[in-house]
């Protein structure tokens, strides 16, 4: 039985979107951020994930910047959709 806080998602992954960490298959930080935005839209959580991954050494500075730009594009897309529907 899995804990309630564990959420399972299923998706077809592109090559390179999965890694093995401590013997467990996990998605990359980039894929995780993408999935978080798509499933919850929680920008603050995505930013926290990027900061944590950077701090722990899972991604380098360039990758963190690239992911932050992805979040900025996501926000612009959401905001433009709100403006269009207003």
ABEGO torsion letter per residue (X at the ends): XBBAABBBBBBBBBBGABBBBGGBBBBBAAAAAAAAAAAAGBAAAAAAAAAAAAAAGABBAAAAAAAAAAAAAAAAAAAAAAAAAX
